[in-house]
């Protein structure tokens, strides 16, 4: 029988809590570290702070002000653009007129991953998480056992993140995940993803073998980051079934999946690869076939400019800092160390840009009439491959370490290199670093669009 008026929570005074200031300051430090450069999490914290300091009506007003700031911010517009761009790339089309409307995907009831290196392990993890039964194949027992161990470790970690844990993934069940060195086990699979290292001869040999063993309808995918899909397909008796599925490293974390069609790839193959991307909860982007496709082709000039900046007087940590402050999750040199410098080195050797096949008398800093920097090649010759060896552009606490610290050896090495080639060092400001790296990346994007390798700007973004 009492009136309800005084029981309104919003009318009660805000209780003073002990240590509130210190608690919120600590939370702000944590938010800034986790959501570096993002406006929304910081403003959320300011809204919570207002709730502890002001009466309800004032707090709500403050929250509205903060919301208005976010609503009109460039970050909100960019996130909305990214949201719709990710949806726009689902409706793919090729220059020959193939599209969703004209192609239906084949069902994938069983898959295979060939090669259990860094990429293969991540791809196996993706397939297991998507509940696709699979066979993982390696060339010999030693590599198979090493790969199996690493895959199991990855899956244990993924299972711990999921509700229900290991039961939900069921990866100890041989009907779901089987390890083998026997190609004959691949006779009944619907889809193969080859993930061996970037070597054309090796990939062609595997695809030749696959086209003899796999059933006629099986889709043959290659996880290559730059090699020609048509050349790989030429080693098979079914080029229409060959397609590029380029996962980004680490494959079980990165959401992008680049799907590359060759000259003969059938619309059904593209539709099946797109359906696979959806099953793996990845953003599949259909692109054309050229060296480096879209992702890596844009990456080449970006990283190249970063290396040119070192030649001229900058340092790896200075370049990385500028690009990370701008908003990249990781700068070009930390990224190279994470991916492994030997990957690019092997590719440059295959292209005849460095190594024993280079004609005698080639100038160190010129290739095909263009400026070239041999710095990454020289690091690789020293066995500095990045995190995996504990030394690269940075030094790490141990081989396989994650914490990058500037390496005095590198500064000494750079100054000797500059002396050898008569390069005068100069001070390079942050703006120059940002513009040279970013503009070269953006301009390459425009070239890709102009050549029709990507069918719209959203595909690049």
Residue, then its C-alpha position, 0 to 999 in steps of 0.5 A: x500500500x505504499x506509494x512507489x515514488x521514492x523507490x525510483x533508483x534513478x532518484x537515489x543519491x550516487x553512493x561514494x565508493x572507496x578507491x573509485x578514482x584509482x580503479x577507473x584510472x587503472x581501467x583506462x590504462x588497460x582499455x588504452x592498451x587493449x583498444x589502442x587508438x579506438x575512440x569508442x572503448x575510451x568513451x564508454x569508460x568516460x560514460x561509466x565514470x560519469x555514472x559514479x560522479x553525477x546524478x542520474x539525469x546528468x549522467x544520461x545527458x553526458x552519455x548522450x553527448x559522448x554518443x553524439x561524438x562517436x556518431x559523427x566520428x570518422x571511426x564510426x563511418x569507417x567501421x560502417x563502411x567495413x561492415x557493408x564492404x564485407x557483405x558486398x564481397x559475398x556477391x562475387x562476379x568474374x569478368x567472364x560473367x560467372x557469379x553466384x546466380x549462375x553457380x551452385x557450390x558442391x558439398x564438402x563432406x571430407x577435406x584434406x590438408x597437405x603440408x603441416x607447416x605453420x600455414x597447414x596447421x592453422x588451416x587444419x585447425x580452421x577445418x576442425x572448428x568448422x566440423x569438416x572431417x579431414x585427413x592431414x598429410x605430410x611427406x614423411x613420418x618425422x614431419x607428420x609427428x612434428x605437425x600432429x603435435x603442433x596441431x593438437x596443441x593449437x586445437x587444445x588452445x582453441x577448445x579451451x576458448x570454447x564453451x564445452x571445451x574439447x568435447x565440442x571439437x572432438x578432434x581426438x576422433x579419427x573419423x574427424x581428424x586423421x594423420x597420414x603419409x599415404x596419398x591413397x587415403x585421399x581417394x574419396x575426399x571432396x576438397x584438397x588444400x595444398x599448403x606446402x612451401x612456395x615452390x612451383x616445382x613442388x606444387x606442380x608435382x603434388x597437383x600432378x599426383x592429386x589429379x591421378x588419385x582424387x575422384x574427378x569431382x574433387x576440388x584442388x585448392x592451393x594455399x599460395x601467396x603469389x604463384x601463378x594458379x594457371x601454371x599449377x593447374x597445368x600439371x593436372x588433368x582438370x584445370x577447371x577444378x583448380x583454385x587458389x585459397x590464400x589464407x593469411x597467417x596465422x590461418x586460424x586467427x585471420x579472417x581474410x581468405x583470398x580466393x583466386x580463379x585461374x583461366x580455366x577455373x569453373x564457376x562451381x569451383x569458385x562457388x564451392x570455395x566461397x561456401x567454404x570461406x563461409x563455413x570457416x567463418x572467414x571473409x572470402x574475396x574472389x580475385x584474379x590471377x597475377x603475381x601476389x594477387x591482391x593482398x601481397x601485391x599491395x604489400x610488396x611496394x609498402x614493405x619495399x618503401x619501408x626498407x628504402x627508408x632504412x637505407x636513407x637513415x630511418x630505423x625499423x622501430x621508428x617506421x613501425x611506430x609511425x604505422x602503428x600510431x596511424x592505426x595498423x595493428x603491426x608495423x611492416x618490420x614486426x610483420x616481416x619478422x612474424x611471417x618469416x623473412x625466408x618466405x620473401x627471400x625464397x620468392x625473390x630467388x625464384x624470380x631471379x631477383x637475388x641468389x645464385x641465378x642473378x647474372x654477374x655484374x648486376x648492380x646491388x641496388x637495381x633490378x629491371x631498371x627499378x630501385x631495389x634494396x638487398x637489405x632483406x636478402x643480406x639479413x637472410x644470408x646471416x640466418x636472420x629469419x625473424x621470430x623463428x630464429x630469434x633474430x630478424x629486423x629485431x632481436x627476440x628473447x629466444x627462437x620462437x620468441x614474441x617480444x621484439x626489441x631493437x637490435x644494436x647489431x642491426x644499427x651497426x649493420x645498416x651504417x656499414x651498408x650505407x658506407x659501402x653504397x655511399x648513402x648519406x643518412x638524413x633525418x626522416x620525419x613521421x609524415x614522410x614515413x607514413x606517406x611513402x608507405x601508405x601512398x605506395x600501397x594505395x597506388x598499387x591498389x588503384x593499379x589492381x583495380x584498373x587491371x580488373x584483378x579485383x572487381x570493386x574497391x571493397x574487394x581491395x579494402 
